[in-house]
Amino acid sequence: MTYGELHQRIAALCAGENDPVALMATVACEVHHFDDRFDWTGFYRVVAPGLLKIGPYQGGHGCLVIPFERGVCGAAARSGEVQLVEDVEAFPGHIACAASTRSELVLPVWNGKGELIAVFDIDSDRPAAFTEADAEALAAILAEVFAPC
């Protein structure tokens, strides 16, 4: 399956839905099973100023709460920019939710009003598992899916 096919599949599954949690659950599931590089796939929702809490995900347990000041997810939420980390051990302030994680891709998730509602976190047990092409394709999917929210 290509990213284009994944995009079409997710768009079809999410058509007409505007509940963010339902959309997050669907996206997490579909993306997680899309590529065997993806060891943990899920969302951290913005629940208060400067605070993320775990949302729908696939994989082992994640951290329950992440302040914007900590970790790769916090950096994505704080900056509003994609975080593509080839080696999590080299990332200042990395939070080791899973000891097996070697690289990470985190994308901010915006609603149709331009508000940050979550970050989408993908971890891999492989070093340097993610590319700019992964980030661009996933950002396009997220932008379309969460526009109605």
C-alpha positions in Angstrom: 0.0 0.0 0.0 1.2 3.5 -0.8 0.7 6.7 1.2 -1.8 7.7 -1.5 -3.8 4.6 -0.9 -3.6 5.0 2.8 -4.9 8.6 2.4 -7.8 7.4 0.4 -8.6 4.6 2.8 -8.6 6.9 5.8 -10.6 9.6 4.0 -13.3 7.0 3.2 -13.4 5.6 6.7 -13.6 9.1 8.3 -16.0 10.7 5.8 -18.8 12.5 7.6 -17.3 12.1 11.1 -16.3 15.1 13.2 -15.7 13.6 16.6 -11.9 14.1 17.2 -11.5 11.0 19.4 -13.3 8.7 16.8 -11.1 10.2 14.1 -7.9 9.7 16.2 -8.8 6.1 16.9 -9.3 5.4 13.2 -6.2 7.2 12.1 -4.0 5.5 14.7 -5.2 2.1 13.8 -4.8 2.5 10.0 -1.4 4.2 10.2 -0.1 1.7 12.7 -0.9 -1.2 10.4 0.4 0.6 7.3 4.1 0.0 7.9 6.1 -2.4 10.0 8.5 0.5 10.9 5.7 1.9 13.1 6.1 0.3 16.6 3.8 2.7 18.5 1.3 5.0 16.8 -1.0 7.4 18.6 -2.2 10.7 19.7 -1.6 12.9 22.7 -4.5 15.4 23.1 -4.2 18.9 24.3 -6.3 18.9 27.5 -5.1 22.2 29.1 -2.7 24.9 28.4 0.7 23.3 28.1 -0.5 19.8 28.8 -0.9 16.7 26.6 -2.8 13.5 27.7 -2.7 10.2 25.9 -5.4 9.6 23.4 -6.2 6.7 21.0 -3.2 4.6 20.1 -1.9 1.3 18.9 1.1 -0.5 20.5 2.3 -0.9 24.0 1.5 1.5 26.8 2.4 5.1 26.3 3.1 7.9 28.8 -0.2 9.2 30.3 0.7 12.8 30.6 3.3 15.0 28.8 3.9 18.6 29.5 4.7 20.8 26.5 8.2 21.4 28.1 9.2 17.7 27.9 10.1 15.2 25.2 9.6 15.0 21.5 5.8 15.3 21.8 6.1 18.4 24.0 8.5 20.0 21.5 6.0 19.4 18.6 3.2 20.9 20.7 5.2 23.8 22.0 6.7 24.8 18.6 3.8 23.7 16.3 6.5 22.0 14.1 7.0 18.4 13.0 9.7 16.7 15.0 11.7 14.0 13.0 14.1 12.5 15.4 16.6 9.9 14.1 18.0 9.0 17.5 15.8 9.6 20.5 18.8 9.2 22.9 20.4 12.3 21.3 17.2 14.4 21.8 17.5 16.6 24.9 14.7 15.8 27.4 13.5 12.7 25.6 10.9 10.8 27.6 11.4 7.1 27.4 7.9 5.8 27.5 9.1 2.6 25.9 12.7 1.4 26.2 12.6 -0.1 22.7 12.0 3.3 20.9 15.0 4.4 18.8 13.5 7.0 16.5 10.3 9.1 16.5 8.1 11.2 14.3 5.7 13.7 15.9 3.3 15.9 13.9 1.1 18.7 15.3 -2.6 18.2 14.7 -4.7 21.3 13.9 -8.5 21.6 13.7 -10.3 23.6 11.1 -10.0 26.7 13.2 -6.2 26.5 13.3 -6.1 25.4 17.0 -3.7 22.7 18.1 -5.8 19.8 19.3 -3.2 17.1 19.6 0.1 15.7 18.4 0.4 12.5 16.4 3.3 10.4 17.6 4.9 7.5 15.8 7.8 5.6 17.4 10.0 3.0 15.8 12.3 0.4 17.3 14.7 1.1 14.4 17.1 4.1 14.3 16.4 6.7 11.7 13.2 5.0 10.6 11.4 8.1 9.3 11.9 10.5 6.4 10.6 13.9 5.3 8.4 12.0 2.8 6.7 10.2 5.7 6.2 13.5 7.5 4.7 15.2 4.5 2.3 12.4 3.6 1.1 12.0 7.2 0.7 15.8 7.6 -1.6 15.8 4.5 -3.7 13.0 5.9 -4.0 14.8 9.3 -4.9 18.1 7.7 -7.8 16.6 5.8 -9.1 14.4 8.5 -9.2 17.0 11.3 -10.4 20.0 9.3 -14.0 19.4 10.3 -13.2 19.3 14.0 
